[in-house]
Amino acid sequence: MLIITMPSSEYQARRVKLLNFLDKKLPNGRIDSITENHEESIVSYSFMRLKNDTLMELQSELQKISKEAKSNVFFNRSGEI
């Protein structure tokens, strides 16, 4: 799962570009949630697999979309032992 946090004003200005980017970069992914409040917006995006080089590219491209964006990546491999 990819969690992207940014100021709400930044998200409002760049949301179309951000969501199009995620759809293109992680084509088998999906939006789990978008949370907005007065100060920040959080996008949760699920995906199955991600190569290491794709992860580095993803983080770099997110910074190009918004210098204010912060990202966290979580891998849940429940059932895989």
C-alpha positions as CSV (number, residue, x, y, z in Angstrom):
1,M,0.0,0.0,0.0
2,L,1.2,3.5,-0.8
3,I,0.1,6.3,1.5
4,I,0.6,9.9,0.1
5,T,0.1,12.9,2.4
6,M,0.2,16.5,1.3
7,P,-1.3,19.8,2.3
8,S,-5.0,20.0,1.2
9,S,-4.4,23.0,-1.0
10,E,-1.5,21.2,-2.8
11,Y,-3.7,18.1,-3.3
12,Q,-6.6,20.2,-4.7
13,A,-4.2,21.9,-7.2
14,R,-2.5,18.6,-8.3
15,R,-5.0,15.8,-7.7
16,V,-5.8,15.1,-11.3
17,K,-2.1,14.8,-12.2
18,L,-1.4,12.7,-9.1
19,L,-4.2,10.3,-9.7
20,N,-3.4,9.9,-13.4
21,F,0.2,9.3,-12.4
22,L,-0.7,6.5,-10.0
23,D,-3.0,4.9,-12.5
24,K,-0.2,4.9,-15.1
25,K,2.6,3.9,-12.8
26,L,0.6,1.2,-10.9
27,P,-1.9,0.0,-13.5
28,N,-3.1,-2.9,-11.4
29,G,-3.5,-0.8,-8.3
30,R,-6.6,0.9,-6.9
31,I,-7.5,3.8,-4.7
32,D,-8.6,2.6,-1.3
33,S,-9.3,5.9,0.2
34,I,-8.9,9.7,-0.1
35,T,-9.2,11.6,3.1
36,E,-9.3,15.4,3.2
37,N,-9.5,17.8,6.0
38,H,-8.6,21.5,6.3
39,E,-4.9,20.9,6.6
40,E,-3.9,17.8,4.8
41,S,-5.1,15.2,2.3
42,I,-4.2,11.5,2.4
43,V,-4.4,9.1,-0.6
44,S,-4.2,5.4,0.1
45,Y,-3.4,3.3,-3.0
46,S,-3.1,-0.5,-3.0
47,F,-1.0,-2.6,-5.4
48,M,0.2,-6.1,-5.5
49,R,3.9,-6.0,-6.3
50,L,6.5,-3.3,-6.9
51,K,10.1,-3.7,-8.0
52,N,12.8,-1.8,-6.1
53,D,13.7,0.4,-9.0
54,T,10.0,1.2,-9.6
55,L,9.7,2.3,-6.0
56,M,12.6,4.7,-6.3
57,E,11.2,6.1,-9.5
58,L,7.8,6.4,-7.9
59,Q,9.1,8.5,-5.0
60,S,11.1,10.7,-7.4
61,E,8.1,11.3,-9.7
62,L,5.9,12.1,-6.7
63,Q,8.3,14.8,-5.7
64,K,8.1,16.3,-9.2
65,I,4.3,16.4,-8.9
66,S,4.5,18.1,-5.5
67,K,7.5,19.0,-3.3
68,E,5.1,18.9,-0.4
69,A,4.1,15.2,-0.9
70,K,5.2,12.6,1.6
71,S,4.9,9.0,0.8
72,N,5.0,5.8,2.8
73,V,5.0,2.3,1.4
74,F,3.7,-0.7,3.3
75,F,4.0,-4.3,2.1
76,N,1.4,-6.8,3.5
77,R,2.1,-10.3,2.5
78,S,-0.4,-12.1,4.6
79,G,-0.6,-15.8,3.8
80,E,2.9,-15.8,2.2
81,I,5.3,-17.7,4.4
